[in-house]
Amino acid sequence: MPRLSIETRKRVIVLYLRGNSVGNIKKRLEEENIFVSLQALFELVKKYRDTSTVIDRPRRTRRRKISQEMMNAIDAELATNDELTSRQLQSFLKERWPDIVVSLPTIRRVRQELGWVCTRPHYCQLLRELNKRKRLLWCKEQLRSKEDFSNIIFTDESTIQLERHSRLCFRKRLQPRALKQRPKHPIKLHVWGGISSRGATRIIMFTGIMNAVRLGRIFEAGLLPFIQEVFPDGHWLQQDNDPKHSSKYIEDFFEEHGVNWWYTPPESPDLNPIENVWGSMKQYLRNHFKPRNLNELKLGIQQFWVTLTPEVCSRYISHLHKVVPKVVSVDGNPSGY
């Protein structure tokens, strides 16, 4: 119910002084679409009898313990270390101003007033300076040549583990958090696959340690048939610079079978769109399929993989048209994608 205006309050008192009861005043106000409770009218009349006015008294405001200098110090500390907690900031203020005690709620309020909000960090690849330069030059070349990535097969391996629960859940207020069981050593499965603007390769699942010889067998089973069937007119293969990918065995394998390796700068997962495919797969398994054992995990991976039509793969690949200019704009640093 909105507060009564000063004019309405004065009118209520005039009606009251003319002998109208509080109930009659309430009815007259309702006829004018002004709705107020009897209790509020009684309190207004009592306030007038006690103070001879209907105007609200000015509210008392507490004098802030924390000065502008202290607020500037908090802002500077957070700019230096954005992981500081309110308790750590309290200790910092105590060291510099030992005679002033600032409560944790005050620090949290001031931190919010300064524009600092709590959020999860967005992790990215750690880059060496040399590789930043390589990334910058490579991306500039792709922009100069107007590369459309239409004949490139993006491949990679990933490890998928059995997860049945999402990272977030909801509960009603005052109810305890739900306990969701998670194994200490979850089942893990390695996968290899590739995507292109013409569709996805076969998904290959395996366990154990990957080496160059095993990678060659995977290429024989998953890559070569795809090239022969889908890219008879020419192709390029994109993979990262993992030692087994660049080994002498794999180089000889590529030369023997006519595989054209498209070199990309090291430490650049954001330049391989299949990394986003692995992320989508893990989210699908965790949030929707929810496998309970190894067989269900394999089934969930296969069900996700068949959704990678040429149109879907092209959407993943077109993301590079955002990433490449971004890498150039940040001088080879992580793009954030």
C-alpha positions in Angstrom: 0.0 0.0 0.0 1.6 3.4 -1.1 2.3 6.1 1.5 -0.2 8.9 1.7 0.9 12.2 0.2 1.2 15.3 2.4 -1.9 16.8 0.8 -4.0 13.7 1.6 -2.7 13.6 5.2 -3.7 17.3 5.7 -7.1 16.5 4.2 -7.5 13.6 6.6 -6.8 15.9 9.6 -9.2 18.6 8.3 -12.0 15.9 8.1 -11.1 14.7 11.5 -11.2 18.1 13.1 -14.7 18.7 11.5 -15.9 15.7 13.5 -15.7 12.9 11.0 -14.8 9.5 12.5 -11.9 7.5 11.2 -14.2 5.0 9.6 -16.1 7.8 7.7 -12.8 9.3 6.5 -11.7 5.9 5.2 -14.9 5.5 3.2 -14.6 9.0 1.7 -11.1 8.3 0.6 -12.1 5.0 -1.0 -14.7 6.8 -3.0 -11.8 8.7 -4.5 -9.8 5.5 -5.1 -7.5 6.2 -2.2 -7.1 3.1 -0.1 -5.6 3.2 3.4 -6.1 1.0 6.4 -7.9 2.1 9.6 -4.7 1.4 11.5 -2.8 3.9 9.3 -5.5 6.5 9.8 -5.5 6.1 13.6 -1.7 6.4 13.6 -1.9 9.6 11.5 -4.4 11.2 13.8 -2.4 10.2 16.9 0.8 11.6 15.3 -1.0 14.9 14.7 -2.3 15.1 18.3 1.2 14.4 19.6 3.3 16.6 17.3 0.8 19.0 15.6 2.1 18.1 12.2 1.7 15.4 9.6 5.1 15.7 8.0 7.6 12.9 8.6 10.5 13.7 10.9 13.9 13.6 9.1 15.5 10.2 9.6 18.7 9.9 11.5 21.5 8.5 9.5 24.5 6.8 11.1 27.8 8.4 10.6 29.9 6.0 8.5 32.9 4.6 10.2 34.6 3.9 6.9 36.2 6.9 5.2 36.8 7.6 1.5 40.4 6.9 2.1 39.6 3.5 3.4 37.3 2.8 0.5 40.0 3.8 -2.0 42.4 1.4 -0.2 39.9 -1.4 -0.5 39.5 -0.7 -4.2 43.2 -0.6 -4.8 43.8 -3.9 -2.9 41.1 -5.7 -4.9 42.6 -4.3 -8.1 45.9 -5.9 -7.0 44.4 -9.2 -5.8 40.8 -9.9 -6.9 40.6 -13.0 -4.8 40.7 -11.2 -1.4 37.8 -12.2 0.9 36.0 -9.7 3.2 37.8 -11.2 6.2 41.2 -10.6 4.5 40.1 -7.0 3.7 39.1 -6.6 7.3 42.6 -7.7 8.4 44.2 -5.3 5.9 42.1 -2.4 7.2 43.0 -3.3 10.8 46.7 -3.2 10.0 46.5 0.3 8.4 43.8 1.8 10.8 44.2 -0.1 14.1 41.9 2.3 16.0 38.9 1.7 13.7 36.9 -1.5 13.7 35.1 -2.2 10.4 32.5 -5.0 10.4 32.4 -7.7 7.7 28.9 -6.6 6.5 30.2 -3.0 6.1 33.1 -4.3 4.0 30.8 -6.4 1.8 28.5 -3.4 1.3 31.4 -1.1 0.5 32.9 -3.7 -1.9 29.6 -3.8 -3.7 29.3 0.0 -3.8 32.7 0.1 -5.5 31.4 -2.2 -8.2 33.1 -5.5 -7.2 30.9 -8.6 -7.7 31.6 -12.2 -6.9 31.9 -14.4 -10.0 33.6 -17.6 -11.1 36.9 -17.2 -12.9 37.1 -18.0 -16.6 40.2 -20.1 -16.9 42.2 -20.1 -20.2 45.4 -21.6 -21.6 48.7 -20.5 -20.1 50.7 -18.9 -22.9 54.4 -18.3 -23.2 55.6 -15.1 -24.9 57.0 -16.8 -27.9 53.8 -18.6 -28.6 51.8 -15.4 -28.2 53.8 -14.0 -31.1 53.2 -17.2 -33.2 49.5 -17.0 -32.5 49.3 -13.4 -33.6 51.2 -14.0 -36.8 49.1 -17.1 -37.6 45.8 -15.3 -37.0 46.9 -12.3 -39.1 47.7 -14.6 -42.0 44.2 -16.3 -41.8 42.6 -12.8 -41.9 44.8 -11.7 -44.8 44.1 -14.9 -46.8 40.3 -14.8 -45.9 40.4 -18.4 -44.8 36.9 -19.9 -44.6 38.0 -23.3 -43.0 35.8 -25.2 -45.4 38.2 -28.0 -46.2 39.8 -28.5 -42.8 39.2 -31.5 -40.5 39.6 -30.4 -36.9 40.6 -33.4 -34.7 41.6 -34.1 -31.2 41.4 -36.5 -28.3 39.6 -36.0 -25.0 39.0 -37.9 -21.8 35.4 -38.3 -20.7 34.6 -39.4 -17.2 31.3 -40.8 -15.8 29.4 -37.9 -14.3 25.7 -37.9 -13.4 25.1 -34.6 -11.8 25.1 -31.0 -13.0 27.4 -28.4 -11.4 24.4 -26.5 -10.1 21.1 -27.5 -8.4 18.3 -25.8 -6.6 16.8 -26.2 -3.1 14.0 -24.5 -1.2 14.9 -22.0 1.5 15.6 -23.5 4.9 16.0 -27.0 3.4 19.4 -28.7 3.6 21.5 -29.2 0.5 20.9 -32.4 -1.4 23.7 -35.0 -1.0 24.7 -36.4 -4.4 27.1 -39.3 -4.4 30.2 -39.2 -6.5 32.8 -42.0 -6.8 36.3 -41.3 -5.7 37.7 -42.7 -8.9 35.1 -42.3 -11.7 35.1 -44.4 -14.8 37.1 -42.7 -17.6 37.0 -43.2 -21.3 39.3 -41.7 -24.0 37.8 -40.6 -27.3 39.1 -39.4 -30.6 37.1 -37.6 -33.3 37.0 -34.8 -35.8 34.6 -32.3 -37.3 34.5 -30.5 -40.6 32.1 -28.4 -42.6 31.0 -31.6 -44.4 30.3 -33.5 -41.2 32.0 -35.5 -38.4 34.4 -38.4 -38.5 33.7 -41.6 -36.8 34.0 -41.4 -33.0 36.6 -43.8 -31.6 36.7 -44.8 -27.9 39.6 -46.4 -26.2 41.3 -46.9 -22.8 44.9 -47.1 -21.8 47.8 -44.9 -22.8 47.9 -43.2 -26.2 51.2 -43.3 -28.2 52.2 -42.6 -31.8 51.6 -46.2 -33.0 48.1 -46.3 -31.4 47.3 -42.9 -32.9 48.3 -44.2 -36.3 45.8 -47.1 -35.9 43.1 -44.6 -34.9 43.8 -42.6 -38.0 43.5 -45.7 -40.1 40.2 -46.5 -38.6 38.6 -43.1 -38.3 40.5 -40.5 -40.4 41.6 -42.2 -43.7 38.1 -43.6 -44.6 36.6 -40.1 -43.8 39.1 -38.4 -46.1 38.5 -40.8 -48.9 34.7 -40.6 -48.7 34.1 -36.9 -47.8 37.2 -35.0 -49.0 38.3 -36.7 -52.3 38.9 -33.2 -53.7 41.5 -32.2 -51.1 41.7 -31.5 -47.4 43.8 -30.2 -44.5 44.1 -31.9 -41.1 44.2 -29.8 -37.9 45.6 -31.2 -34.7 47.5 -29.7 -31.8 51.3 -29.9 -31.3 51.3 -32.8 -28.8 54.5 -34.8 -29.1 52.8 -37.9 -30.4 51.1 -35.8 -33.1 54.4 -34.4 -34.3 56.4 -37.6 -33.9 58.5 -39.1 -36.7 56.1 -42.1 -36.9 53.1 -39.9 -37.5 55.0 -37.7 -40.0 55.9 -40.8 -42.0 52.2 -42.0 -41.7 51.0 -38.7 -43.1 53.4 -38.8 -46.0 52.6 -42.4 -46.8 48.8 -41.9 -46.9 48.8 -38.3 -48.3 47.4 -36.6 -45.2 48.0 -32.8 -45.3 48.7 -31.5 -41.8 47.6 -27.9 -41.3 50.0 -26.5 -38.8 48.6 -24.2 -36.1 50.4 -22.4 -33.2 51.1 -24.3 -30.0 49.2 -23.6 -26.8 46.1 -22.7 -28.8 43.0 -24.8 -27.9 40.8 -21.8 -28.7 41.8 -22.2 -32.3 40.5 -25.7 -32.5 36.6 -25.7 -32.5 36.4 -29.4 -31.5 37.4 -28.3 -28.0 33.9 -26.8 -27.8 32.4 -30.1 -29.1 34.0 -31.9 -26.2 32.6 -29.3 -23.8 29.1 -29.8 -25.2 29.5 -33.6 -25.0 30.4 -33.5 -21.4 27.5 -31.2 -20.6 25.1 -33.4 -22.4 26.3 -36.5 -20.5 26.3 -34.7 -17.2 23.0 -32.8 -17.5 20.8 -35.0 -19.7 22.0 -38.5 -20.4 23.4 -39.2 -16.9 25.1 -42.5 -17.5 25.4 -45.0 -14.6 28.1 -47.4 -15.9 30.6 -47.8 -18.7 28.2 -49.2 -21.2 25.8 -46.3 -20.7 28.7 -43.9 -21.0 29.6 -45.3 -24.4 26.0 -45.2 -25.5 25.7 -41.5 -24.4 28.8 -40.6 -26.3 27.5 -42.3 -29.4 24.1 -40.6 -29.1 25.7 -37.2 -28.8 28.0 -37.8 -31.8 25.2 -38.6 -34.2 23.8 -35.1 -33.6 26.9 -33.6 -35.3 25.4 -33.1 -38.7 27.3 -30.9 -41.3 25.1 -27.9 -40.2 26.0 -28.4 -36.5 29.7 -28.9 -37.3 29.7 -25.7 -39.5 28.3 -23.7 -36.5 31.1 -24.9 -34.3 33.7 -24.1 -37.0 32.2 -20.7 -37.8 33.1 -19.7 -34.3 36.7 -19.3 -35.5 35.5 -16.1 -37.4 35.1 -14.6 -33.9 38.2 -16.1 -32.3 40.8 -15.2 -35.0 40.1 -11.5 -35.0 39.9 -11.5 -31.2 43.4 -13.1 -30.9 44.7 -10.3 -33.2 43.0 -7.6 -31.1 44.6 -8.9 -27.9 48.1 -9.3 -29.5 48.1 -13.1 -29.3 46.9 -13.4 -25.7 44.0 -15.8 -24.8 40.9 -14.9 -26.7 38.5 -15.9 -23.8 36.6 -18.3 -26.1 
